[in-house]
Amino acid sequence: MARTKAVLGEGIRMSDHLAVAYLALNCPLGRVHEILKKLGLQSQRRRDLPAEVAFFYVLALCLYRTISYEEVLRIVVEGLRAVYGDEISDVVPTKGAISRARTRLGSLPLEKMYAEQIHAIGKKEESGVMYNDLRIVAIDGSTLDIPDEKVNAEHYGYPSASRGSTAYPQLRFVALAECATHVIFGAEMGACSLSEQKLAKDVLRNADSSMLLLADRGFVGYPLWSYAGNQGCRRLFRIRANQVFPVIQELSDGSYISEIYPDQKTRRQAAKGKSVDGVERIRVVEYKMVQEDGSIKIYRLMTDLMDEIEAPAQELASLYHRRWRIEMALDELKVHLNENMGLRSKTPELVRQEFYALLFVHGAIRKLMADAASATPYVAEELSFTGAFKIIRRRLPGSVVFPPS
């Protein structure tokens, strides 16, 4: 049976759709020009697909995941005619032209725009944004399927399987998100064989002394704990069940002071009374939670918030569970925005390009939601991401196709 390309409905103006995407993404055309020029990628002539068209095309792909490449390009070209006039009227939306234009563009312009435009945006006075004047952020990792092309498989690899092999190669990524707004403002990706701990170090370059970092058991350990501390952020990490922390001093709220060591050798030397480097005092919080099936689960946390008066154990136990907000943000990115699909790009560089475009679009939608929430009694995390995403694709703009650059 012949396959039919997915297209948009009849009677819908292409420029209207692009206008929605453009306005929603808050992506100034002038800044796009500057980035492309700085990287030596700005097109001098408007034949084929100019770099600006390719840039917005990659973003539009993230808004219309189930629509064919050629159809999405028609949306972009129609919208950009308001800027370039008939200079791009002869653009032919073929897969070959699209692939060449995306390859010329590369991933760096999308990475730069993402790093420049997407930041933690929660207002300090809003509920859930801060704890003791620290912005609540969380770190976590995940994977995305990519097309089963030879170059992708060689570059990113296949995930391990208990039997046989998996169907698709995967990329692995680690992300840093603001819990209150779900904005993912830092991310690093690579081959699926890379450890989350290794990727996390690069991601934590986006952390600073204004933040309280929440992390699950997969990230706990001296190297990452120490690295996050060197970035200046305060820390609240969950501890694995087999990790041992001796009680040095019990505190009034049931928590206790302990120490974390760089390695077992240092621990043994310290136990013998020898002078050692790198030992850090920590505070351990232990508590129990009743699960839905009636069973009891024990949680153990370690933190560098040492004062039980300023940061009581009960508050820290409740605060840690805000880490689930990053799980929700990753679900928005992978399932709702990405339509529960893998990425579509067939070369490693274009996979990277598409990945950062997806992050940019998610962050832009979340910024819109935060702006909308500020005019209502609600906070951003109470609004529906799926609802906002559908509105952005459906609603027509007021009067102009492009905002001032």
C-alpha positions as CSV (number, residue, x, y, z in Angstrom):
1,M,0.0,0.0,0.0
2,A,1.4,3.4,-1.0
3,R,2.1,5.7,1.9
4,T,0.5,9.2,2.1
5,K,2.5,12.1,3.4
6,A,1.0,13.8,6.4
7,V,-0.1,17.3,5.7
8,L,-1.9,20.2,7.4
9,G,-5.7,20.7,7.0
10,E,-7.2,22.5,4.0
11,G,-7.9,26.2,4.3
12,I,-5.1,26.9,6.8
13,R,-2.8,29.8,5.9
14,M,0.8,28.6,6.1
15,S,2.0,32.1,7.2
16,D,-0.4,31.9,10.1
17,H,1.1,28.7,11.3
18,L,4.6,30.0,11.0
19,A,3.6,33.2,12.8
20,V,2.3,31.2,15.7
21,A,5.5,29.2,15.9
22,Y,7.8,32.2,15.5
23,L,6.0,34.4,18.1
24,A,5.7,31.5,20.5
25,L,9.4,30.7,20.3
26,N,10.3,34.3,21.1
27,C,13.3,33.9,18.7
28,P,14.3,37.3,17.3
29,L,15.2,37.2,13.6
30,G,17.9,39.8,14.2
31,R,19.6,37.7,16.8
32,V,19.5,34.7,14.4
33,H,21.2,36.8,11.8
34,E,23.9,37.8,14.3
35,I,24.6,34.2,15.4
36,L,24.8,32.9,11.8
37,K,27.1,35.8,10.8
38,K,29.4,35.2,13.7
39,L,29.7,31.5,12.8
40,G,30.2,32.4,9.1
41,L,26.9,30.7,8.1
42,Q,24.8,33.6,6.9
43,S,23.6,33.1,3.3
44,Q,24.7,35.7,0.8
45,R,22.2,34.7,-1.8
46,R,18.6,33.5,-1.4
47,R,18.7,30.5,-3.8
48,D,18.2,27.0,-2.5
49,L,17.5,27.2,1.2
50,P,19.1,30.1,3.1
51,A,20.5,29.5,6.5
52,E,17.8,31.6,8.2
53,V,15.1,29.4,6.5
54,A,16.9,26.2,7.7
55,F,17.2,27.6,11.2
56,F,13.4,28.2,11.6
57,Y,12.7,25.1,9.7
58,V,14.5,22.9,12.3
59,L,12.4,24.7,15.0
60,A,9.2,24.2,13.1
61,L,10.0,20.4,12.8
62,C,9.7,20.3,16.6
63,L,6.2,21.8,16.5
64,Y,4.9,19.6,13.7
65,R,6.5,16.2,14.5
66,T,4.0,14.1,12.6
67,I,3.9,16.3,9.4
68,S,6.2,15.5,6.5
69,Y,9.5,17.3,5.9
70,E,8.3,19.0,2.7
71,E,5.0,20.2,4.3
72,V,6.8,21.8,7.2
73,L,9.2,23.5,4.9
74,R,6.2,25.0,2.9
75,I,5.0,26.5,6.2
76,V,8.4,28.1,6.9
77,V,8.9,29.4,3.3
78,E,5.4,30.9,3.2
79,G,5.9,32.7,6.5
80,L,9.4,34.0,5.6
81,R,8.1,35.5,2.4
82,A,6.8,38.3,4.6
83,V,10.5,39.2,5.3
84,Y,12.3,38.2,2.1
85,G,9.6,38.7,-0.4
86,D,9.9,36.7,-3.7
87,E,13.7,36.2,-3.1
88,I,12.8,32.7,-1.7
89,S,9.8,32.1,-3.9
90,D,11.7,29.6,-6.0
91,V,12.6,27.4,-3.1
92,V,11.6,23.8,-3.9
93,P,10.7,21.8,-0.8
94,T,12.5,18.5,-1.6
95,K,14.1,16.2,0.9
96,G,17.5,16.7,-0.8
97,A,17.3,20.5,-0.5
98,I,16.2,20.2,3.1
99,S,19.0,17.8,4.0
100,R,21.7,19.9,2.3
101,A,20.4,23.1,4.1
102,R,20.3,21.4,7.5
103,T,23.8,20.0,7.0
104,R,25.2,23.4,6.1
105,L,23.6,24.9,9.1
106,G,24.9,22.3,11.6
107,S,24.0,22.1,15.2
108,L,26.0,25.0,16.7
109,P,23.5,27.8,15.9
110,L,20.8,25.9,17.7
111,E,23.1,25.1,20.6
112,K,24.0,28.8,20.9
113,M,20.5,30.0,20.7
114,Y,19.4,27.5,23.3
115,A,22.2,28.5,25.7
116,E,21.5,32.2,25.2
117,Q,17.7,32.2,25.4
118,I,16.6,29.4,27.8
119,H,17.2,30.1,31.5
120,A,15.6,29.6,34.8
121,I,12.7,32.1,34.8
122,G,10.7,31.5,38.0
123,K,10.1,34.7,40.0
124,K,11.3,34.6,43.6
125,E,8.0,35.6,45.0
126,E,6.1,32.7,43.3
127,S,5.2,29.6,45.2
128,G,7.6,26.6,44.8
129,V,10.4,28.6,43.1
130,M,12.7,29.1,46.1
131,Y,13.7,27.5,49.4
132,N,15.6,29.7,51.9
133,D,16.5,32.1,49.1
134,L,17.8,29.3,46.9
135,R,16.3,28.4,43.5
136,I,15.1,24.8,43.5
137,V,16.6,22.9,40.5
138,A,17.0,19.2,39.7
139,I,19.2,17.1,37.5
140,D,18.3,13.9,35.8
141,G,19.1,11.8,32.7
142,S,17.2,10.0,29.9
143,T,17.5,8.6,26.4
144,L,16.0,9.2,23.0
145,D,15.7,6.8,20.1
146,I,17.2,7.8,16.8
147,P,16.9,6.4,13.2
148,D,18.7,3.1,12.6
149,E,21.2,4.5,10.2
150,K,24.7,3.1,10.1
151,V,26.4,6.4,10.9
152,N,24.0,7.0,13.8
153,A,24.6,3.5,15.2
154,E,28.4,3.9,14.9
155,H,28.3,7.3,16.6
156,Y,25.7,6.8,19.3
157,G,25.5,3.1,19.7
158,Y,22.7,0.7,20.7
159,P,21.6,0.3,24.3
160,S,22.4,-3.0,26.0
161,A,19.7,-5.7,26.0
162,S,19.3,-8.9,28.0
163,R,18.6,-10.8,24.8
164,G,19.5,-10.0,21.3
165,S,19.8,-6.3,20.3
166,T,17.5,-3.3,20.5
167,A,15.8,-2.0,17.5
168,Y,17.1,1.6,17.4
169,P,20.3,3.4,18.4
170,Q,19.9,5.8,21.2
171,L,21.5,9.0,22.5
172,R,21.9,9.6,26.2
173,F,21.4,13.0,27.8
174,V,21.5,14.7,31.2
175,A,19.4,17.8,31.9
176,L,19.1,20.5,34.6
177,A,15.6,21.9,35.2
178,E,14.0,24.5,37.3
179,C,11.4,22.6,39.3
180,A,8.7,25.3,39.6
181,T,8.6,26.1,35.8
182,H,9.9,22.9,34.3
183,V,12.3,24.9,32.2
184,I,15.2,22.7,31.1
185,F,18.0,25.3,31.1
186,G,21.0,23.1,30.7
187,A,21.6,19.8,28.8
188,E,24.4,17.7,27.4
189,M,24.0,14.7,25.1
190,G,26.2,11.9,23.7
191,A,26.5,8.2,22.9
192,C,24.3,5.9,24.9
193,S,27.4,4.3,26.4
194,L,28.3,7.5,28.2
195,S,27.5,7.5,31.9
196,E,25.1,10.0,33.3
197,Q,27.7,11.0,35.8
198,K,30.1,12.1,33.1
199,L,27.5,14.1,31.2
200,A,26.3,15.6,34.5
201,K,29.6,17.4,35.1
202,D,29.2,19.3,31.8
203,V,25.6,20.1,32.7
204,L,26.5,21.4,36.1
205,R,28.4,24.3,34.5
206,N,24.9,25.9,34.4
207,A,24.6,25.7,38.2
208,D,25.6,28.4,40.6
209,S,25.5,29.7,44.2
210,S,21.9,30.9,43.8
211,M,20.6,27.3,43.4
212,L,19.7,24.2,45.5
213,L,20.4,21.1,43.5
214,L,18.2,18.0,43.9
215,A,19.5,14.7,42.6
216,D,18.4,11.0,42.7
217,R,20.5,8.0,43.7
218,G,22.0,7.6,40.2
219,F,24.0,10.8,40.7
220,V,25.2,10.4,44.3
221,G,28.9,9.8,44.9
222,Y,31.8,11.9,45.9
223,P,33.0,13.1,42.5
224,L,29.7,14.6,41.4
225,W,28.8,15.8,44.9
226,S,32.2,17.6,45.2
227,Y,31.9,19.0,41.7
228,A,28.4,20.4,42.3
229,G,29.7,22.0,45.5
230,N,32.6,23.6,43.7
231,Q,30.0,25.2,41.4
232,G,28.7,27.0,44.5
233,C,25.2,25.4,44.6
234,R,23.8,23.8,47.7
235,R,22.9,20.1,47.5
236,L,20.2,17.7,48.5
237,F,20.9,14.2,47.1
238,R,19.2,10.8,47.7
239,I,21.6,8.1,49.1
240,R,21.7,4.5,47.8
241,A,20.7,1.8,50.3
242,N,24.2,0.3,50.5
243,Q,26.0,3.6,51.3
244,V,27.3,3.8,54.9
245,F,27.5,7.1,56.7
246,P,28.6,6.9,60.4
247,V,26.8,9.0,62.9
248,I,29.1,11.8,64.2
249,Q,26.5,14.0,65.8
250,E,22.7,13.5,66.2
251,L,20.6,16.6,65.7
252,S,17.3,17.6,67.4
253,D,15.1,16.9,64.3
254,G,16.3,13.3,64.0
255,S,18.9,14.0,61.3
256,Y,22.6,13.6,62.0
257,I,26.0,14.9,60.9
258,S,28.3,12.5,59.0
259,E,31.2,12.6,56.5
260,I,31.7,11.7,52.9
261,Y,35.1,10.5,51.7
262,P,36.7,10.7,48.2
263,D,37.3,6.9,48.2
264,Q,37.6,3.9,50.5
265,K,41.3,4.3,51.0
266,T,40.8,7.8,52.4
267,R,38.0,6.4,54.6
268,R,40.3,3.7,56.1
269,Q,43.1,6.2,56.7
270,A,40.7,8.6,58.5
271,A,39.5,5.7,60.6
272,K,43.0,5.1,61.7
273,G,43.4,8.7,62.8
274,K,45.6,9.8,59.9
275,S,45.3,13.2,58.3
276,V,43.5,13.1,55.0
277,D,42.3,15.5,52.3
278,G,38.9,15.9,50.7
279,V,36.7,14.8,53.6
280,E,33.5,16.8,53.7
281,R,30.9,17.1,56.5
282,I,27.4,16.3,55.4
283,R,24.0,16.0,57.1
284,V,21.9,12.8,56.6
285,V,18.1,12.7,56.8
286,E,16.3,9.4,57.0
287,Y,12.5,9.0,56.8
288,K,9.8,6.5,55.9
289,M,6.9,6.7,53.4
290,V,3.9,4.5,53.1
291,Q,3.4,3.3,49.5
292,E,0.2,2.8,47.6
293,D,0.3,-0.9,48.3
294,G,0.7,-0.3,52.0
295,S,4.4,-1.2,52.1
296,I,6.9,1.1,53.8
297,K,9.8,2.6,51.9
298,I,12.8,4.1,53.5
299,Y,14.4,7.2,52.1
300,R,17.9,8.5,52.9
301,L,19.1,12.0,51.9
302,M,22.4,13.8,52.3
303,T,22.7,17.6,52.2
304,D,25.1,20.4,52.9
305,L,22.2,22.4,54.6
306,M,23.6,21.7,58.0
307,D,21.4,23.8,60.3
308,E,18.3,21.8,61.5
309,I,16.6,25.0,62.6
310,E,16.9,26.8,59.2
311,A,16.3,23.6,57.2
312,P,14.3,21.1,59.3
313,A,14.5,17.4,58.3
314,Q,10.7,17.3,57.6
315,E,11.0,20.2,55.2
316,L,13.9,18.6,53.4
317,A,12.0,15.4,53.1
318,S,9.1,17.2,51.5
319,L,11.4,19.3,49.4
320,Y,13.3,16.4,47.9
321,H,10.1,15.1,46.2
322,R,9.9,18.2,44.1
323,R,12.7,16.4,42.1
324,W,9.8,14.7,40.3
325,R,9.2,18.0,38.5
326,I,12.2,17.2,36.2
327,E,10.7,13.8,35.5
328,M,7.6,15.7,34.4
329,A,9.7,18.1,32.3
330,L,11.4,15.2,30.5
331,D,8.0,13.6,29.9
332,E,6.8,16.8,28.3
333,L,9.9,16.9,26.1
334,K,9.9,13.2,25.0
335,V,6.2,12.2,25.0
336,H,4.1,15.3,24.5
337,L,6.3,17.7,22.4
338,N,8.0,14.9,20.6
339,E,4.7,13.1,20.1
340,N,6.2,10.0,21.7
341,M,8.5,9.5,18.7
342,G,12.2,9.1,18.3
343,L,14.2,11.9,16.6
344,R,14.0,11.9,12.8
345,S,17.5,12.9,11.8
346,K,19.7,10.4,10.0
347,T,23.2,11.7,10.7
348,P,25.0,12.3,14.1
349,E,25.3,16.1,13.5
350,L,21.7,16.5,12.5
351,V,20.6,14.4,15.5
352,R,22.5,16.9,17.7
353,Q,20.9,19.8,15.8
354,E,17.4,18.4,16.3
355,F,18.0,17.6,20.0
356,Y,18.9,21.2,20.9
357,A,16.0,22.5,18.7
358,L,13.6,20.3,20.7
359,L,15.0,21.7,24.0
360,F,14.7,25.2,22.7
361,V,11.1,24.8,21.7
362,H,10.2,23.2,25.0
363,G,11.8,26.0,26.9
364,A,10.1,28.6,24.8
365,I,6.7,27.1,25.4
366,R,7.4,26.9,29.1
367,K,8.4,30.6,29.1
368,L,5.1,31.4,27.5
369,M,3.3,29.4,30.1
370,A,5.1,31.2,32.9
371,D,4.2,34.6,31.4
372,A,0.6,33.5,31.1
373,A,0.5,32.2,34.7
374,S,1.8,35.6,36.0
375,A,-1.5,37.2,34.9
376,T,-3.6,34.6,36.7
377,P,-4.0,33.2,40.3
378,Y,-2.1,30.1,39.1
379,V,1.6,29.2,39.0
380,A,3.3,27.8,35.9
381,E,3.5,24.2,37.1
382,E,-0.3,24.1,37.5
383,L,-0.9,24.8,33.8
384,S,-1.1,22.0,31.2
385,F,1.9,21.7,28.9
386,T,-0.1,19.6,26.4
387,G,-2.9,22.2,26.4
388,A,-0.5,25.1,25.9
389,F,1.3,23.2,23.1
390,K,-1.9,22.5,21.3
391,I,-3.0,26.1,21.6
392,I,0.3,27.3,20.1
393,R,-0.2,25.1,17.1
394,R,-3.9,26.0,16.7
395,R,-4.3,29.7,17.5
396,L,-3.7,32.4,14.8
397,P,-1.7,35.5,15.7
398,G,-3.2,39.0,15.8
399,S,-1.9,41.1,13.0
400,V,1.8,40.5,12.1
401,V,3.7,37.5,10.9
402,F,7.0,38.5,12.5
403,P,7.7,40.5,15.7
404,P,10.3,43.3,15.6
405,S,13.8,41.9,15.3
